[in-house]
Structure formats: C-alpha cells, structure tokens
Amino acid sequence: MSDSPLTAGRADGADASTPVADPGGDTRTVEYGTAERRLARAEYGAAEGDPVVFLHGTPGSRRLGALVDDAAREAKIRVLAPDRPGFGRSTGWPGRQPTDAADWFAPLLADAGVERARVVAFSGGAADALALGARRPDLVDGIDLVSGASPPSVAAATPRLQRVLGRLAAGTPRLLGAALRGGTWLAARGAPSTVLAQYTDDPGGIAPEVTEIVHEDFLEGVSRSRNGAVTELAWVAEGWGVSPADVSVPVRLWHGDADANVPLADAERLRDRLPDADLTVLDGDHLTTLLAARSRVFAIAPRD
C-alpha cells in the first residue's frame, strides 16, 4: 500500500531532524480518545460548502489537500484534510488498524460541526475510507477512491517493493523505520522531483507548483515520525480486516490505465467485489490521475 519507498525512522516515535515549516497557521488540532491522541487538520475549498473529507496516501499529510483547493472552491465544497494518525502533526498510534478509523474520523467531523461527509481518498487512504464505509456508514455519504490501493485480499500482484516493505513493517518495524528515516533525510535535501518520481512516470511533465505541493506533503508526513508509514505498511502483509462486500455506501473509483503503484486490474477486482461501485478509467499514472480527477470527484449533488 506504500506510495513511496522513501519514508522512515523510529517506528514508534517522533523525530524533528528535518523540520518542515507549517504554512500560514492553517492547522487545527483535535484531541480524541483516552490516550491523549491528537489529530491535525487543515481546510481547503469553500468554507461554507458541503463537507468532504480528503484522505492523503501512505505516506502523506493534510498538505496534499492544496492540490484540490481550487477545484473544491469552484464546486463550493468544504474540504477537511486531516493528517491521519502517525503522519504529520497527528499523534502516532502503533498497531492501529483500518477498522479503528471511526475512532478519529468521528471526532474530526464533530470538531468541524459536521454529522456526515463524503470521503475522497487518495492511494493508501483507501484503507481507512473503505473501513468507514463498512463499519460506520452512518458517518459517510459516499466514497471516492482516486488511484486507491486495493485490500491485499483483492490485489492479484502487489508490486515487489511494497511486498518487501510490508514484510519489514510487520516483522522488523524498527529496521524499516531506520531505513525510511534515511530516505526522508535525502528527500529533504534533494530536488523535489526525487519525491515526485515515486508517484509519476513523468516528473518533468508536472507543473512546478504541483511538484512543490507533493514534495512538502511527503516531508510533512514523515519528518516528525514514521509511525504512520510503518503502521500502514504492515497492513500490506497483515491485511486490512475489511471485506469489500461489507461496504454499504456507494463507491466511485477513479484509476489510471498506467498506474504502476496500484495496477488497474486490482481496481477492477475491487469494483467487482463492492456492492455498489463504478470505475472510471483515466489516461494517467498514480499522480496524474489525481490531477485529472480532482474536479470530477467534486461533481456531486448538493445537499438539501
């Protein structure tokens, strides 16, 4: 389920060896649960619009929401973009499972004054999105998976790198954390295109402002802690604990025909196993599909 091999450090702790400045005080912190956990979130789009929760990939952060800001504003959509647990400024949660998603998702909605929201999930964010659709459909109006990962039970051929990282995360998480920490150090000091290459086959064809957002998103997601990345990579080996057949809300899948991170065939299998789903195939790879779909995912009927 990994979007990139560059992440890591200690599997269970924070680290500020490559600090990233927070842009313009856009972050709000939500406290939840009984373990003094905190969830950081930003908002994009139209402040008074219908709510959509945008879930970043693995690794990633709330900053990826900047890619959909203009499209959401035009569609009059209010985007809530959290750092999922263990990423960015959100507290780590070792051992977290996709089935725990409602424990942080419900407080996120409550803090925003929202009872239900549509979920748009990019890449590895699909695990939490589908878990919500299966376990807490009362919180979810519908789900859009953009370049979404497929559950290991559905995926036919997980890319080799993801299999290796998944085994390391499940068996020797501290070793993986240390390796990923080095990758984070290199990414912070290298050109933004070094990160971009993990998401697209044509880094040179991506607009500079998009390149910068993707670079900042990656660094924000893993510079303080690798807990989120290591935890979620373990799901590749251990499974999600969610059956697509149990997802009881409509799901729209948007997938690129040239996606090397998540093969199109896996998206097709996932569609076939979901009770209510449709798949739109776009010309593109993992990242360019997100860029192409960002306006279309917000083409939803306004609430009454």
KOLRORO-378434 format. One record per residue (C-alpha): residue number from 1; y, x, z; residue in one letter. Coordinates in nm, 2 decimals. Example, Ala and Ser with C-alpha at 12.3 -4.5 7.8 and 13.67 -1.06 7.14 Angstrom:
REM KOLRORO-378434
pt bake:1, c2:-0.45, c1:1.23, c3:0.78, drenvex:A $
pt bake:2, c2:-0.11, c1:1.37, c3:0.71, drenvex:S $
END
This chain:
REM KOLRORO-378434
pt bake:1, c2:0.00, c1:0.00, c3:0.00, drenvex:M $
pt bake:2, c2:0.22, c1:0.31, c3:0.01, drenvex:S $
pt bake:3, c2:0.52, c1:0.31, c3:-0.23, drenvex:D $
pt bake:4, c2:0.57, c1:0.68, c3:-0.19, drenvex:S $
pt bake:5, c2:0.38, c1:0.99, c3:-0.06, drenvex:P $
pt bake:6, c2:0.70, c1:1.15, c3:0.08, drenvex:L $
pt bake:7, c2:0.71, c1:0.98, c3:0.42, drenvex:T $
pt bake:8, c2:0.62, c1:1.10, c3:0.77, drenvex:A $
pt bake:9, c2:0.64, c1:1.28, c3:1.11, drenvex:G $
pt bake:10, c2:0.51, c1:1.19, c3:1.45, drenvex:R $
pt bake:11, c2:0.31, c1:0.88, c3:1.42, drenvex:A $
pt bake:12, c2:0.44, c1:0.72, c3:1.74, drenvex:D $
pt bake:13, c2:0.79, c1:0.84, c3:1.80, drenvex:G $
pt bake:14, c2:1.14, c1:0.87, c3:1.67, drenvex:A $
pt bake:15, c2:1.30, c1:1.18, c3:1.52, drenvex:D $
pt bake:16, c2:1.66, c1:1.24, c3:1.42, drenvex:A $
pt bake:17, c2:1.60, c1:1.57, c3:1.23, drenvex:S $
pt bake:18, c2:1.75, c1:1.42, c3:0.92, drenvex:T $
pt bake:19, c2:2.01, c1:1.16, c3:1.04, drenvex:P $
pt bake:20, c2:2.14, c1:0.91, c3:0.80, drenvex:V $
pt bake:21, c2:2.49, c1:0.75, c3:0.85, drenvex:A $
pt bake:22, c2:2.49, c1:0.38, c3:0.88, drenvex:D $
pt bake:23, c2:2.71, c1:0.22, c3:0.61, drenvex:P $
pt bake:24, c2:3.01, c1:0.03, c3:0.74, drenvex:G $
pt bake:25, c2:2.87, c1:-0.12, c3:1.06, drenvex:G $
pt bake:26, c2:2.66, c1:-0.37, c3:0.87, drenvex:D $
pt bake:27, c2:2.37, c1:-0.36, c3:1.11, drenvex:T $
pt bake:28, c2:2.29, c1:-0.62, c3:1.38, drenvex:R $
pt bake:29, c2:2.01, c1:-0.57, c3:1.64, drenvex:T $
pt bake:30, c2:1.78, c1:-0.84, c3:1.76, drenvex:V $
pt bake:31, c2:1.58, c1:-0.80, c3:2.08, drenvex:E $
pt bake:32, c2:1.24, c1:-0.97, c3:2.09, drenvex:Y $
pt bake:33, c2:0.91, c1:-0.98, c3:2.27, drenvex:G $
pt bake:34, c2:0.83, c1:-0.83, c3:2.61, drenvex:T $
pt bake:35, c2:0.81, c1:-0.46, c3:2.52, drenvex:A $
pt bake:36, c2:1.19, c1:-0.41, c3:2.47, drenvex:E $
pt bake:37, c2:1.15, c1:-0.41, c3:2.10, drenvex:R $
pt bake:38, c2:1.45, c1:-0.42, c3:1.87, drenvex:R $
pt bake:39, c2:1.48, c1:-0.54, c3:1.51, drenvex:L $
pt bake:40, c2:1.77, c1:-0.42, c3:1.30, drenvex:A $
pt bake:41, c2:1.90, c1:-0.63, c3:1.01, drenvex:R $
pt bake:42, c2:2.18, c1:-0.64, c3:0.76, drenvex:A $
pt bake:43, c2:2.31, c1:-0.93, c3:0.55, drenvex:E $
pt bake:44, c2:2.39, c1:-0.94, c3:0.18, drenvex:Y $
pt bake:45, c2:2.49, c1:-1.21, c3:-0.07, drenvex:G $
pt bake:46, c2:2.69, c1:-1.52, c3:0.02, drenvex:A $
pt bake:47, c2:2.75, c1:-1.57, c3:0.40, drenvex:A $
pt bake:48, c2:2.73, c1:-1.95, c3:0.37, drenvex:E $
pt bake:49, c2:2.44, c1:-1.97, c3:0.12, drenvex:G $
pt bake:50, c2:2.08, c1:-2.08, c3:0.16, drenvex:D $
pt bake:51, c2:1.88, c1:-1.82, c3:0.36, drenvex:P $
pt bake:52, c2:1.64, c1:-1.58, c3:0.20, drenvex:V $
pt bake:53, c2:1.47, c1:-1.30, c3:0.40, drenvex:V $
pt bake:54, c2:1.43, c1:-0.98, c3:0.19, drenvex:F $
pt bake:55, c2:1.14, c1:-0.76, c3:0.30, drenvex:L $
pt bake:56, c2:1.15, c1:-0.39, c3:0.19, drenvex:H $
pt bake:57, c2:0.85, c1:-0.19, c3:0.09, drenvex:G $
pt bake:58, c2:0.65, c1:0.09, c3:0.26, drenvex:T $
pt bake:59, c2:0.85, c1:0.29, c3:0.34, drenvex:P $
pt bake:60, c2:1.19, c1:0.13, c3:0.32, drenvex:G $
pt bake:61, c2:1.47, c1:-0.03, c3:0.51, drenvex:S $
pt bake:62, c2:1.73, c1:-0.30, c3:0.52, drenvex:R $
pt bake:63, c2:1.94, c1:-0.09, c3:0.28, drenvex:R $
pt bake:64, c2:1.73, c1:-0.19, c3:-0.02, drenvex:L $
pt bake:65, c2:1.90, c1:-0.53, c3:0.01, drenvex:G $
pt bake:66, c2:2.20, c1:-0.38, c3:-0.15, drenvex:A $
pt bake:67, c2:2.01, c1:-0.39, c3:-0.48, drenvex:L $
pt bake:68, c2:2.01, c1:-0.77, c3:-0.47, drenvex:V $
pt bake:69, c2:2.36, c1:-0.82, c3:-0.32, drenvex:D $
pt bake:70, c2:2.54, c1:-0.92, c3:-0.65, drenvex:D $
pt bake:71, c2:2.26, c1:-1.14, c3:-0.77, drenvex:A $
pt bake:72, c2:2.24, c1:-1.32, c3:-0.44, drenvex:A $
pt bake:73, c2:2.62, c1:-1.37, c3:-0.42, drenvex:R $
pt bake:74, c2:2.62, c1:-1.52, c3:-0.77, drenvex:E $
pt bake:75, c2:2.34, c1:-1.76, c3:-0.67, drenvex:A $
pt bake:76, c2:2.50, c1:-1.85, c3:-0.34, drenvex:K $
pt bake:77, c2:2.21, c1:-1.71, c3:-0.14, drenvex:I $
pt bake:78, c2:2.25, c1:-1.55, c3:0.21, drenvex:R $
pt bake:79, c2:2.01, c1:-1.25, c3:0.23, drenvex:V $
pt bake:80, c2:1.88, c1:-1.14, c3:0.57, drenvex:L $
pt bake:81, c2:1.74, c1:-0.79, c3:0.52, drenvex:A $
pt bake:82, c2:1.56, c1:-0.65, c3:0.83, drenvex:P $
pt bake:83, c2:1.42, c1:-0.31, c3:0.90, drenvex:D $
pt bake:84, c2:1.06, c1:-0.42, c3:0.95, drenvex:R $
pt bake:85, c2:0.91, c1:-0.28, c3:1.28, drenvex:P $
pt bake:86, c2:0.88, c1:0.10, c3:1.28, drenvex:G $
pt bake:87, c2:1.13, c1:0.15, c3:1.00, drenvex:F $
pt bake:88, c2:1.50, c1:0.25, c3:1.01, drenvex:G $
pt bake:89, c2:1.66, c1:0.13, c3:1.33, drenvex:R $
pt bake:90, c2:1.39, c1:-0.11, c3:1.43, drenvex:S $
pt bake:91, c2:1.16, c1:-0.01, c3:1.72, drenvex:T $
pt bake:92, c2:0.82, c1:0.12, c3:1.64, drenvex:G $
pt bake:93, c2:0.51, c1:-0.09, c3:1.70, drenvex:W $
pt bake:94, c2:0.19, c1:0.12, c3:1.69, drenvex:P $
pt bake:95, c2:-0.11, c1:-0.08, c3:1.60, drenvex:G $
pt bake:96, c2:0.09, c1:-0.37, c3:1.45, drenvex:R $
pt bake:97, c2:-0.09, c1:-0.59, c3:1.21, drenvex:Q $
pt bake:98, c2:0.04, c1:-0.82, c3:0.93, drenvex:P $
pt bake:99, c2:-0.08, c1:-1.11, c3:1.15, drenvex:T $
pt bake:100, c2:0.19, c1:-1.01, c3:1.40, drenvex:D $
pt bake:101, c2:0.47, c1:-1.08, c3:1.15, drenvex:A $
pt bake:102, c2:0.58, c1:-1.41, c3:1.31, drenvex:A $
pt bake:103, c2:0.65, c1:-1.22, c3:1.64, drenvex:D $
pt bake:104, c2:0.95, c1:-1.05, c3:1.48, drenvex:W $
pt bake:105, c2:1.02, c1:-1.29, c3:1.20, drenvex:F $
pt bake:106, c2:1.09, c1:-1.60, c3:1.42, drenvex:A $
pt bake:107, c2:1.34, c1:-1.41, c3:1.64, drenvex:P $
pt bake:108, c2:1.51, c1:-1.29, c3:1.32, drenvex:L $
pt bake:109, c2:1.56, c1:-1.64, c3:1.20, drenvex:L $
pt bake:110, c2:1.67, c1:-1.76, c3:1.54, drenvex:A $
pt bake:111, c2:1.93, c1:-1.49, c3:1.57, drenvex:D $
pt bake:112, c2:2.06, c1:-1.59, c3:1.23, drenvex:A $
pt bake:113, c2:2.07, c1:-1.96, c3:1.32, drenvex:G $
pt bake:114, c2:1.81, c1:-2.04, c3:1.06, drenvex:V $
pt bake:115, c2:1.49, c1:-2.25, c3:1.11, drenvex:E $
pt bake:116, c2:1.32, c1:-2.17, c3:0.78, drenvex:R $
pt bake:117, c2:1.38, c1:-1.94, c3:0.49, drenvex:A $
pt bake:118, c2:1.23, c1:-1.83, c3:0.16, drenvex:R $
pt bake:119, c2:1.08, c1:-1.48, c3:0.17, drenvex:V $
pt bake:120, c2:1.13, c1:-1.23, c3:-0.11, drenvex:V $
pt bake:121, c2:0.90, c1:-0.93, c3:-0.05, drenvex:A $
pt bake:122, c2:0.90, c1:-0.60, c3:-0.25, drenvex:F $
pt bake:123, c2:0.59, c1:-0.39, c3:-0.27, drenvex:S $
pt bake:124, c2:0.44, c1:-0.32, c3:0.07, drenvex:G $
pt bake:125, c2:0.64, c1:-0.60, c3:0.22, drenvex:G $
pt bake:126, c2:0.39, c1:-0.84, c3:0.06, drenvex:A $
pt bake:127, c2:0.15, c1:-0.80, c3:0.36, drenvex:A $
pt bake:128, c2:0.39, c1:-0.95, c3:0.61, drenvex:D $
pt bake:129, c2:0.50, c1:-1.21, c3:0.36, drenvex:A $
pt bake:130, c2:0.15, c1:-1.34, c3:0.30, drenvex:L $
pt bake:131, c2:0.06, c1:-1.33, c3:0.67, drenvex:A $
pt bake:132, c2:0.36, c1:-1.55, c3:0.74, drenvex:L $
pt bake:133, c2:0.25, c1:-1.79, c3:0.46, drenvex:G $
pt bake:134, c2:-0.09, c1:-1.81, c3:0.61, drenvex:A $
pt bake:135, c2:-0.02, c1:-1.81, c3:0.99, drenvex:R $
pt bake:136, c2:0.33, c1:-1.96, c3:1.01, drenvex:R $
pt bake:137, c2:0.41, c1:-2.18, c3:0.71, drenvex:P $
pt bake:138, c2:0.65, c1:-2.38, c3:0.92, drenvex:D $
pt bake:139, c2:0.89, c1:-2.08, c3:0.90, drenvex:L $
pt bake:140, c2:0.86, c1:-2.02, c3:0.53, drenvex:V $
pt bake:141, c2:0.99, c1:-2.23, c3:0.24, drenvex:D $
pt bake:142, c2:0.82, c1:-2.02, c3:-0.02, drenvex:G $
pt bake:143, c2:0.73, c1:-1.66, c3:-0.11, drenvex:I $
pt bake:144, c2:0.83, c1:-1.44, c3:-0.40, drenvex:D $
pt bake:145, c2:0.63, c1:-1.11, c3:-0.43, drenvex:L $
pt bake:146, c2:0.81, c1:-0.86, c3:-0.65, drenvex:V $
pt bake:147, c2:0.59, c1:-0.57, c3:-0.75, drenvex:S $
pt bake:148, c2:0.39, c1:-0.69, c3:-0.45, drenvex:G $
pt bake:149, c2:0.10, c1:-0.50, c3:-0.30, drenvex:A $
pt bake:150, c2:-0.24, c1:-0.68, c3:-0.30, drenvex:S $
pt bake:151, c2:-0.47, c1:-0.71, c3:0.00, drenvex:P $
pt bake:152, c2:-0.74, c1:-0.44, c3:0.00, drenvex:P $
pt bake:153, c2:-0.99, c1:-0.73, c3:-0.02, drenvex:S $
pt bake:154, c2:-0.84, c1:-0.82, c3:-0.36, drenvex:V $
pt bake:155, c2:-0.74, c1:-0.49, c3:-0.51, drenvex:A $
pt bake:156, c2:-1.00, c1:-0.36, c3:-0.75, drenvex:A $
pt bake:157, c2:-0.89, c1:0.00, c3:-0.77, drenvex:A $
pt bake:158, c2:-0.64, c1:0.13, c3:-0.51, drenvex:T $
pt bake:159, c2:-0.47, c1:0.44, c3:-0.65, drenvex:P $
pt bake:160, c2:-0.63, c1:0.76, c3:-0.52, drenvex:R $
pt bake:161, c2:-0.32, c1:0.88, c3:-0.33, drenvex:L $
pt bake:162, c2:-0.30, c1:0.55, c3:-0.14, drenvex:Q $
pt bake:163, c2:-0.67, c1:0.57, c3:-0.05, drenvex:R $
pt bake:164, c2:-0.62, c1:0.92, c3:0.09, drenvex:V $
pt bake:165, c2:-0.31, c1:0.83, c3:0.28, drenvex:L $
pt bake:166, c2:-0.48, c1:0.52, c3:0.41, drenvex:G $
pt bake:167, c2:-0.78, c1:0.71, c3:0.54, drenvex:R $
pt bake:168, c2:-0.55, c1:0.97, c3:0.71, drenvex:L $
pt bake:169, c2:-0.34, c1:0.69, c3:0.87, drenvex:A $
pt bake:170, c2:-0.65, c1:0.52, c3:1.01, drenvex:A $
pt bake:171, c2:-0.83, c1:0.84, c3:1.12, drenvex:G $
pt bake:172, c2:-0.57, c1:1.11, c3:1.19, drenvex:T $
pt bake:173, c2:-0.23, c1:0.94, c3:1.22, drenvex:P $
pt bake:174, c2:-0.05, c1:1.24, c3:1.38, drenvex:R $
pt bake:175, c2:-0.17, c1:1.47, c3:1.10, drenvex:L $
pt bake:176, c2:-0.03, c1:1.22, c3:0.84, drenvex:L $
pt bake:177, c2:0.29, c1:1.18, c3:1.04, drenvex:G $
pt bake:178, c2:0.34, c1:1.56, c3:1.04, drenvex:A $
pt bake:179, c2:0.28, c1:1.58, c3:0.67, drenvex:A $
pt bake:180, c2:0.52, c1:1.30, c3:0.59, drenvex:L $
pt bake:181, c2:0.79, c1:1.45, c3:0.81, drenvex:R $
pt bake:182, c2:0.79, c1:1.75, c3:0.59, drenvex:G $
pt bake:183, c2:0.83, c1:1.52, c3:0.29, drenvex:G $
pt bake:184, c2:1.12, c1:1.35, c3:0.45, drenvex:T $
pt bake:185, c2:1.29, c1:1.68, c3:0.51, drenvex:W $
pt bake:186, c2:1.25, c1:1.77, c3:0.14, drenvex:L $
pt bake:187, c2:1.37, c1:1.43, c3:0.02, drenvex:A $
pt bake:188, c2:1.69, c1:1.46, c3:0.24, drenvex:A $
pt bake:189, c2:1.78, c1:1.79, c3:0.08, drenvex:R $
pt bake:190, c2:1.67, c1:1.73, c3:-0.27, drenvex:G $
pt bake:191, c2:1.82, c1:1.53, c3:-0.56, drenvex:A $
pt bake:192, c2:1.80, c1:1.15, c3:-0.52, drenvex:P $
pt bake:193, c2:1.58, c1:1.15, c3:-0.83, drenvex:S $
pt bake:194, c2:1.30, c1:1.32, c3:-0.63, drenvex:T $
pt bake:195, c2:1.25, c1:0.99, c3:-0.44, drenvex:V $
pt bake:196, c2:1.31, c1:0.77, c3:-0.74, drenvex:L $
pt bake:197, c2:1.01, c1:0.93, c3:-0.92, drenvex:A $
pt bake:198, c2:0.78, c1:0.77, c3:-0.67, drenvex:Q $
pt bake:199, c2:0.89, c1:0.42, c3:-0.79, drenvex:Y $
pt bake:200, c2:0.95, c1:0.45, c3:-1.16, drenvex:T $
pt bake:201, c2:0.82, c1:0.64, c3:-1.46, drenvex:D $
pt bake:202, c2:1.18, c1:0.70, c3:-1.60, drenvex:D $
pt bake:203, c2:1.41, c1:0.82, c3:-1.32, drenvex:P $
pt bake:204, c2:1.66, c1:0.93, c3:-1.58, drenvex:G $
pt bake:205, c2:1.70, c1:0.58, c3:-1.71, drenvex:G $
pt bake:206, c2:1.80, c1:0.43, c3:-1.37, drenvex:I $
pt bake:207, c2:2.17, c1:0.38, c3:-1.31, drenvex:A $
pt bake:208, c2:2.33, c1:0.63, c3:-1.06, drenvex:P $
pt bake:209, c2:2.43, c1:0.35, c3:-0.81, drenvex:E $
pt bake:210, c2:2.07, c1:0.22, c3:-0.81, drenvex:V $
pt bake:211, c2:1.93, c1:0.58, c3:-0.76, drenvex:T $
pt bake:212, c2:2.16, c1:0.63, c3:-0.46, drenvex:E $
pt bake:213, c2:2.05, c1:0.30, c3:-0.30, drenvex:I $
pt bake:214, c2:1.68, c1:0.38, c3:-0.34, drenvex:V $
pt bake:215, c2:1.74, c1:0.73, c3:-0.20, drenvex:H $
pt bake:216, c2:1.93, c1:0.60, c3:0.10, drenvex:E $
pt bake:217, c2:1.68, c1:0.33, c3:0.16, drenvex:D $
pt bake:218, c2:1.39, c1:0.58, c3:0.17, drenvex:F $
pt bake:219, c2:1.57, c1:0.81, c3:0.41, drenvex:L $
pt bake:220, c2:1.69, c1:0.53, c3:0.64, drenvex:E $
pt bake:221, c2:1.33, c1:0.40, c3:0.65, drenvex:G $
pt bake:222, c2:1.17, c1:0.72, c3:0.77, drenvex:V $
pt bake:223, c2:1.43, c1:0.97, c3:0.90, drenvex:S $
pt bake:224, c2:1.42, c1:0.84, c3:1.26, drenvex:R $
pt bake:225, c2:1.05, c1:0.76, c3:1.28, drenvex:S $
pt bake:226, c2:0.74, c1:0.75, c3:1.06, drenvex:R $
pt bake:227, c2:0.57, c1:0.49, c3:1.28, drenvex:N $
pt bake:228, c2:0.62, c1:0.21, c3:1.04, drenvex:G $
pt bake:229, c2:0.49, c1:0.40, c3:0.74, drenvex:A $
pt bake:230, c2:0.18, c1:0.54, c3:0.93, drenvex:V $
pt bake:231, c2:0.10, c1:0.20, c3:1.08, drenvex:T $
pt bake:232, c2:0.12, c1:0.02, c3:0.74, drenvex:E $
pt bake:233, c2:-0.07, c1:0.29, c3:0.55, drenvex:L $
pt bake:234, c2:-0.36, c1:0.23, c3:0.79, drenvex:A $
pt bake:235, c2:-0.38, c1:-0.12, c3:0.66, drenvex:W $
pt bake:236, c2:-0.50, c1:0.02, c3:0.32, drenvex:V $
pt bake:237, c2:-0.82, c1:0.14, c3:0.49, drenvex:A $
pt bake:238, c2:-0.85, c1:-0.13, c3:0.76, drenvex:E $
pt bake:239, c2:-0.74, c1:-0.44, c3:0.57, drenvex:G $
pt bake:240, c2:-0.47, c1:-0.70, c3:0.63, drenvex:W $
pt bake:241, c2:-0.66, c1:-0.96, c3:0.83, drenvex:G $
pt bake:242, c2:-0.52, c1:-1.22, c3:0.60, drenvex:V $
pt bake:243, c2:-0.71, c1:-1.42, c3:0.34, drenvex:S $
pt bake:244, c2:-0.50, c1:-1.53, c3:0.03, drenvex:P $
pt bake:245, c2:-0.69, c1:-1.86, c3:0.05, drenvex:A $
pt bake:246, c2:-0.51, c1:-1.94, c3:0.38, drenvex:D $
pt bake:247, c2:-0.16, c1:-1.91, c3:0.24, drenvex:V $
pt bake:248, c2:-0.03, c1:-2.26, c3:0.24, drenvex:S $
pt bake:249, c2:0.31, c1:-2.22, c3:0.08, drenvex:V $
pt bake:250, c2:0.40, c1:-2.17, c3:-0.29, drenvex:P $
pt bake:251, c2:0.40, c1:-1.81, c3:-0.41, drenvex:V $
pt bake:252, c2:0.57, c1:-1.67, c3:-0.72, drenvex:R $
pt bake:253, c2:0.45, c1:-1.32, c3:-0.83, drenvex:L $
pt bake:254, c2:0.68, c1:-1.10, c3:-1.04, drenvex:W $
pt bake:255, c2:0.49, c1:-0.80, c3:-1.17, drenvex:H $
pt bake:256, c2:0.55, c1:-0.52, c3:-1.43, drenvex:G $
pt bake:257, c2:0.30, c1:-0.46, c3:-1.70, drenvex:D $
pt bake:258, c2:0.34, c1:-0.08, c3:-1.65, drenvex:A $
pt bake:259, c2:0.33, c1:-0.07, c3:-1.27, drenvex:D $
pt bake:260, c2:0.14, c1:0.24, c3:-1.17, drenvex:A $
pt bake:261, c2:0.17, c1:0.18, c3:-0.79, drenvex:N $
pt bake:262, c2:0.01, c1:-0.17, c3:-0.80, drenvex:V $
pt bake:263, c2:-0.18, c1:-0.24, c3:-1.12, drenvex:P $
pt bake:264, c2:-0.11, c1:-0.56, c3:-1.29, drenvex:L $
pt bake:265, c2:-0.48, c1:-0.66, c3:-1.27, drenvex:A $
pt bake:266, c2:-0.45, c1:-0.67, c3:-0.89, drenvex:D $
pt bake:267, c2:-0.16, c1:-0.91, c3:-0.91, drenvex:A $
pt bake:268, c2:-0.36, c1:-1.13, c3:-1.14, drenvex:E $
pt bake:269, c2:-0.65, c1:-1.13, c3:-0.90, drenvex:R $
pt bake:270, c2:-0.42, c1:-1.22, c3:-0.61, drenvex:L $
pt bake:271, c2:-0.27, c1:-1.51, c3:-0.81, drenvex:R $
pt bake:272, c2:-0.62, c1:-1.64, c3:-0.87, drenvex:D $
pt bake:273, c2:-0.70, c1:-1.64, c3:-0.50, drenvex:R $
pt bake:274, c2:-0.39, c1:-1.81, c3:-0.38, drenvex:L $
pt bake:275, c2:-0.40, c1:-2.19, c3:-0.36, drenvex:P $
pt bake:276, c2:-0.05, c1:-2.24, c3:-0.52, drenvex:D $
pt bake:277, c2:0.08, c1:-1.94, c3:-0.72, drenvex:A $
pt bake:278, c2:0.21, c1:-1.84, c3:-1.05, drenvex:D $
pt bake:279, c2:0.26, c1:-1.50, c3:-1.21, drenvex:L $
pt bake:280, c2:0.54, c1:-1.38, c3:-1.43, drenvex:T $
pt bake:281, c2:0.47, c1:-1.06, c3:-1.61, drenvex:V $
pt bake:282, c2:0.78, c1:-0.85, c3:-1.70, drenvex:L $
pt bake:283, c2:0.82, c1:-0.54, c3:-1.91, drenvex:D $
pt bake:284, c2:0.86, c1:-0.27, c3:-1.65, drenvex:G $
pt bake:285, c2:0.72, c1:-0.04, c3:-1.37, drenvex:D $
pt bake:286, c2:0.73, c1:-0.07, c3:-0.99, drenvex:H $
pt bake:287, c2:1.11, c1:-0.04, c3:-0.96, drenvex:L $
pt bake:288, c2:1.24, c1:-0.16, c3:-1.29, drenvex:T $
pt bake:289, c2:1.05, c1:-0.49, c3:-1.23, drenvex:T $
pt bake:290, c2:1.26, c1:-0.54, c3:-0.91, drenvex:L $
pt bake:291, c2:1.57, c1:-0.47, c3:-1.11, drenvex:L $
pt bake:292, c2:1.47, c1:-0.71, c3:-1.38, drenvex:A $
pt bake:293, c2:1.36, c1:-0.99, c3:-1.14, drenvex:A $
pt bake:294, c2:1.64, c1:-0.98, c3:-0.88, drenvex:R $
pt bake:295, c2:1.84, c1:-1.25, c3:-1.04, drenvex:S $
pt bake:296, c2:1.54, c1:-1.47, c3:-1.13, drenvex:R $
pt bake:297, c2:1.40, c1:-1.48, c3:-0.78, drenvex:V $
pt bake:298, c2:1.71, c1:-1.65, c3:-0.65, drenvex:F $
pt bake:299, c2:1.69, c1:-1.92, c3:-0.91, drenvex:A $
pt bake:300, c2:1.57, c1:-2.17, c3:-0.66, drenvex:I $
pt bake:301, c2:1.68, c1:-2.53, c3:-0.59, drenvex:A $
pt bake:302, c2:1.95, c1:-2.56, c3:-0.33, drenvex:P $
pt bake:303, c2:1.86, c1:-2.72, c3:0.00, drenvex:R $
pt bake:304, c2:1.97, c1:-3.08, c3:0.06, drenvex:D $
END
